[in-house]
Amino acid sequence: MISVIIPTYNERQNATGLIGRLCEVFAAASISDFEILVMDDDSPDGTAAAVNALGNPRARAVNRKGRPRGLSYAVIDGFKEAQGDILGVMDADWSHPVETVPLLVRALEQGSEVAVGSRYVAGGGIHNWPAHRVFISRTACRLARPVTPVKDSTSGFFFLRKRVLENVDLNPLGFKIGLEVYVKARHGGKVREVPYVFTDRKVGKSKFGPYIIGCYLKQVLLLMKNRSRKS
């Protein structure tokens, strides 16, 4: 089974439409064994209730009320809730093209343990993003080079075999849970980057800001420190 995990906070309009489109894309790819888990941080806009009101047997929302908030916390909880042996993570804001999902799944079927949706390999790119955000994104990826060879190490669009997370301690700091996975998961280097074109959200408000930048810098430093201890 494939479990697609979508962390949300105030994404009611985006999440409900995304679920329908995911189901269409899976059907077109002849993929029938899947579930969609919306891990919601008790959104004031009622995201979780709206998803469950759809009555879609393939999708359910978990309201994480009372639990630590944050994208990474939500994704880690999603890993625990998921029933699939293949786990996927994507944003609710449509910045991650649904049509790329079957390509990520196929990469796993072809022998990869982790498949990363990548903006920074041939065929990938960024559309409709301000120049300063592109600069920050590329700089963040360069900062992570000492701990991972993944070119788009800040990507939050990825699929993996559940087994690679066994006995792995993921730090929920910040928003870049993908980086934790690329560095710590037991993938044996079998990581494939699948190109996609990132498009900025059209609906809702971005959570990006100084706090997220600070968390990322701290995360990279901790990963470097951990690596130096093991070497």
Kinemage of the C-alpha trace (Angstrom):
@kinemage 1
@onewidth
@group {chain A} dominant
@subgroup {mainchain}
@vectorlist {calphas} color= white
{ca met a 1} P 0.000 0.000 0.000
{ca ile a 2} L 1.027 3.593 -0.648
{ca ser a 3} L 0.384 6.157 2.080
{ca val a 4} L 0.514 9.822 1.041
{ca ile a 5} L 1.036 12.126 4.024
{ca ile a 6} L -0.030 15.757 3.701
{ca pro a 7} L 0.789 18.062 6.658
{ca thr a 8} L -1.613 21.006 6.889
{ca tyr a 9} L -2.393 24.211 8.717
{ca asn a 10} L -5.168 26.386 7.320
{ca glu a 11} L -5.245 24.573 3.972
{ca arg a 12} L -8.962 23.776 3.763
{ca gln a 13} L -9.487 24.917 0.180
{ca asn a 14} L -6.237 23.452 -1.102
{ca ala a 15} L -6.404 20.099 0.688
{ca thr a 16} L -9.910 19.135 -0.372
{ca gly a 17} L -9.173 19.736 -4.048
{ca leu a 18} L -5.796 18.023 -3.847
{ca ile a 19} L -7.347 14.813 -2.560
{ca gly a 20} L -9.637 14.538 -5.557
{ca arg a 21} L -6.791 15.167 -7.970
{ca leu a 22} L -4.570 12.581 -6.259
{ca cys a 23} L -7.283 9.980 -6.640
{ca glu a 24} L -7.578 10.807 -10.348
{ca val a 25} L -3.834 10.521 -10.910
{ca phe a 26} L -3.597 7.206 -9.061
{ca ala a 27} L -6.495 5.842 -11.116
{ca ala a 28} L -4.816 6.935 -14.365
{ca ala a 29} L -1.616 5.177 -13.242
{ca ser a 30} L -3.568 2.002 -12.358
{ca ile a 31} L -2.604 2.354 -8.692
{ca ser a 32} L -5.492 1.214 -6.512
{ca asp a 33} L -3.948 0.377 -3.141
{ca phe a 34} L -3.375 3.731 -1.460
{ca glu a 35} L -4.469 5.999 1.364
{ca ile a 36} L -4.240 9.760 1.847
{ca leu a 37} L -3.490 11.006 5.364
{ca val a 38} L -4.000 14.695 6.109
{ca met a 39} L -2.119 15.477 9.305
{ca asp a 40} L -3.640 18.740 10.484
{ca asp a 41} L -2.391 21.063 13.244
{ca asp a 42} L -5.912 21.877 14.490
{ca ser a 43} L -6.418 24.484 11.757
{ca pro a 44} L -8.801 27.335 12.672
{ca asp a 45} L -10.241 27.133 9.146
{ca gly a 46} L -11.486 23.584 9.797
{ca thr a 47} L -9.194 21.786 7.354
{ca ala a 48} L -9.510 18.398 9.086
{ca ala a 49} L -13.302 18.558 9.316
{ca ala a 50} L -13.586 19.557 5.661
{ca val a 51} L -11.426 16.637 4.532
{ca asn a 52} L -13.411 14.112 6.554
{ca ala a 53} L -16.666 15.626 5.323
{ca leu a 54} L -15.687 14.626 1.786
{ca gly a 55} L -16.552 11.049 2.671
{ca asn a 56} L -13.721 9.791 0.471
{ca pro a 57} L -12.879 6.223 1.551
{ca arg a 58} L -9.264 6.732 0.490
{ca ala a 59} L -8.685 9.873 2.573
{ca arg a 60} L -8.857 10.777 6.217
{ca ala a 61} L -7.706 13.680 8.320
{ca val a 62} L -6.119 13.445 11.743
{ca asn a 63} L -6.632 16.518 13.906
{ca arg a 64} L -3.436 16.816 15.933
{ca lys a 65} L -5.008 19.011 18.591
{ca gly a 66} L -2.982 18.917 21.796
{ca arg a 67} L 0.151 17.584 20.090
{ca pro a 68} L 3.289 19.640 19.336
{ca arg a 69} L 2.631 21.724 16.229
{ca gly a 70} L 4.828 21.995 13.186
{ca leu a 71} L 5.285 20.403 9.783
{ca ser a 72} L 7.971 17.965 10.894
{ca tyr a 73} L 5.977 16.827 13.924
{ca ala a 74} L 2.963 16.292 11.675
{ca val a 75} L 4.910 14.246 9.131
{ca ile a 76} L 6.532 12.068 11.797
{ca asp a 77} L 3.090 11.404 13.282
{ca gly a 78} L 1.928 10.565 9.765
{ca phe a 79} L 4.709 7.996 9.396
{ca lys a 80} L 3.368 6.316 12.539
{ca glu a 81} L -0.275 6.456 11.416
{ca ala a 82} L 0.409 5.206 7.891
{ca gln a 83} L -0.468 1.656 6.941
{ca gly a 84} L 1.481 1.542 3.705
{ca asp a 85} L 4.895 0.050 3.031
{ca ile a 86} L 5.550 3.021 0.743
{ca leu a 87} L 5.270 6.447 2.355
{ca gly a 88} L 5.026 9.747 0.528
{ca val a 89} L 5.103 13.347 1.728
{ca met a 90} L 3.835 16.376 -0.167
{ca asp a 91} L 2.519 19.854 0.561
{ca ala a 92} L -1.149 20.746 0.346
{ca asp a 93} L -0.621 24.031 -1.483
{ca trp a 94} L -0.244 22.549 -5.017
{ca ser a 95} L 3.432 23.531 -5.222
{ca his a 96} L 4.185 19.822 -5.673
{ca pro a 97} L 2.641 18.588 -8.951
{ca val a 98} L 0.393 15.591 -8.392
{ca glu a 99} L 1.371 14.201 -11.783
{ca thr a 100} L 4.902 13.562 -10.462
{ca val a 101} L 3.664 11.197 -7.734
{ca pro a 102} L 3.511 8.065 -9.951
{ca leu a 103} L 7.058 8.823 -11.153
{ca leu a 104} L 8.305 8.863 -7.555
{ca val a 105} L 6.529 5.578 -6.867
{ca arg a 106} L 8.045 4.091 -10.016
{ca ala a 107} L 11.537 5.077 -8.876
{ca leu a 108} L 10.998 2.956 -5.750
{ca glu a 109} L 9.683 0.065 -7.803
{ca gln a 110} L 12.861 0.260 -9.885
{ca gly a 111} L 15.100 -0.222 -6.851
{ca ser a 112} L 15.480 3.105 -5.079
{ca glu a 113} L 14.825 3.259 -1.349
{ca val a 114} L 14.088 7.011 -1.362
{ca ala a 115} L 12.765 9.072 -4.281
{ca val a 116} L 13.097 12.836 -3.997
{ca gly a 117} L 11.083 15.334 -6.012
{ca ser a 118} L 13.899 17.604 -7.160
{ca arg a 119} L 13.972 21.121 -8.570
{ca tyr a 120} L 17.731 21.042 -9.044
{ca val a 121} L 18.355 18.158 -11.432
{ca ala a 122} L 17.950 18.137 -15.204
{ca gly a 123} L 14.285 18.626 -16.056
{ca gly a 124} L 13.444 20.264 -12.743
{ca gly a 125} L 12.886 23.934 -12.067
{ca ile a 126} L 10.995 26.700 -10.323
{ca his a 127} L 8.103 28.728 -11.690
{ca asn a 128} L 6.604 31.938 -10.339
{ca trp a 129} L 8.905 32.372 -7.349
{ca pro a 130} L 10.644 35.668 -6.470
{ca ala a 131} L 14.397 35.812 -7.053
{ca his a 132} L 15.231 36.162 -3.351
{ca arg a 133} L 13.356 32.942 -2.523
{ca val a 134} L 15.240 31.069 -5.251
{ca phe a 135} L 18.527 32.403 -3.887
{ca ile a 136} L 17.647 31.359 -0.325
{ca ser a 137} L 16.579 27.898 -1.490
{ca arg a 138} L 19.756 27.262 -3.472
{ca thr a 139} L 21.915 28.574 -0.639
{ca ala a 140} L 20.143 26.284 1.843
{ca cys a 141} L 20.862 23.286 -0.381
{ca arg a 142} L 24.533 24.236 -0.661
{ca leu a 143} L 24.784 24.489 3.127
{ca ala a 144} L 23.577 20.894 3.414
{ca arg a 145} L 26.158 19.459 1.003
{ca pro a 146} L 28.470 18.324 3.847
{ca val a 147} L 25.767 15.980 5.154
{ca thr a 148} L 24.008 14.750 1.993
{ca pro a 149} L 24.713 14.491 -1.749
{ca val a 150} L 21.032 15.139 -2.553
{ca lys a 151} L 20.971 18.226 -4.776
{ca asp a 152} L 17.518 19.366 -3.626
{ca ser a 153} L 18.089 18.606 0.041
{ca thr a 154} L 15.369 21.034 1.155
{ca ser a 155} L 12.689 19.241 -0.861
{ca gly a 156} L 9.591 18.320 1.114
{ca phe a 157} L 8.281 16.214 -1.769
{ca phe a 158} L 9.532 12.642 -1.405
{ca phe a 159} L 8.563 8.966 -1.257
{ca leu a 160} L 10.371 6.135 0.525
{ca arg a 161} L 10.173 2.547 1.620
{ca lys a 162} L 8.860 2.484 5.184
{ca arg a 163} L 11.563 0.024 6.199
{ca val a 164} L 14.300 2.643 5.815
{ca leu a 165} L 12.911 4.470 8.863
{ca glu a 166} L 13.179 1.488 11.234
{ca asn a 167} L 15.103 2.481 14.383
{ca val a 168} L 15.793 5.938 12.943
{ca asp a 169} L 15.451 8.928 15.265
{ca leu a 170} L 14.126 11.890 13.265
{ca asn a 171} L 14.479 15.346 14.788
{ca pro a 172} L 11.193 17.297 14.364
{ca leu a 173} L 12.982 20.658 14.434
{ca gly a 174} L 11.710 23.117 11.823
{ca phe a 175} L 10.100 22.393 8.485
{ca lys a 176} L 12.715 20.365 6.578
{ca ile a 177} L 11.869 16.827 7.591
{ca gly a 178} L 13.060 15.684 4.171
{ca leu a 179} L 16.631 16.625 5.053
{ca glu a 180} L 16.420 14.480 8.200
{ca val a 181} L 15.282 11.548 6.071
{ca tyr a 182} L 17.936 11.980 3.375
{ca val a 183} L 20.700 12.081 5.995
{ca lys a 184} L 19.489 9.544 8.564
{ca ala a 185} L 17.291 6.969 6.805
{ca arg a 186} L 18.767 3.519 6.172
{ca his a 187} L 18.630 3.831 2.384
{ca gly a 188} L 22.152 2.595 1.646
{ca gly a 189} L 22.676 5.424 -0.808
{ca lys a 190} L 19.826 4.231 -3.011
{ca val a 191} L 18.346 7.704 -3.411
{ca arg a 192} L 17.032 8.947 -6.732
{ca glu a 193} L 16.093 12.513 -7.541
{ca val a 194} L 13.088 12.814 -9.857
{ca pro a 195} L 12.720 16.185 -11.583
{ca tyr a 196} L 9.677 18.369 -11.090
{ca val a 197} L 8.820 22.030 -11.569
{ca phe a 198} L 7.900 23.842 -8.366
{ca thr a 199} L 5.072 26.381 -8.611
{ca asp a 200} L 4.341 28.837 -5.813
{ca arg a 201} L 1.005 28.540 -4.040
{ca lys a 202} L -2.014 30.360 -5.502
{ca val a 203} L -4.283 30.141 -2.462
{ca gly a 204} L -3.429 30.671 1.198
{ca lys a 205} L -0.460 32.173 2.993
{ca ser a 206} L 3.114 30.883 3.067
{ca lys a 207} L 4.605 30.018 6.466
{ca phe a 208} L 8.117 31.038 5.347
{ca gly a 209} L 9.936 33.579 7.505
{ca pro a 210} L 12.954 34.238 9.756
{ca tyr a 211} L 11.885 31.557 12.229
{ca ile a 212} L 11.999 28.877 9.541
{ca ile a 213} L 15.421 30.063 8.370
{ca gly a 214} L 16.734 29.924 11.941
{ca cys a 215} L 15.395 26.412 12.474
{ca tyr a 216} L 17.002 25.232 9.245
{ca leu a 217} L 20.430 26.606 10.159
{ca lys a 218} L 20.208 24.927 13.563
{ca gln a 219} L 19.117 21.666 11.920
{ca val a 220} L 22.089 21.647 9.525
{ca leu a 221} L 24.521 22.369 12.353
{ca leu a 222} L 23.092 19.513 14.436
{ca leu a 223} L 23.366 17.100 11.506
{ca met a 224} L 26.974 18.147 10.939
{ca lys a 225} L 27.729 17.672 14.617
{ca asn a 226} L 26.153 14.209 14.628
{ca arg a 227} L 28.125 13.205 11.558
{ca ser a 228} L 31.423 14.366 13.056
{ca arg a 229} L 30.753 12.290 16.174
{ca lys a 230} L 30.254 9.145 14.093
{ca ser a 231} L 33.346 9.663 11.950
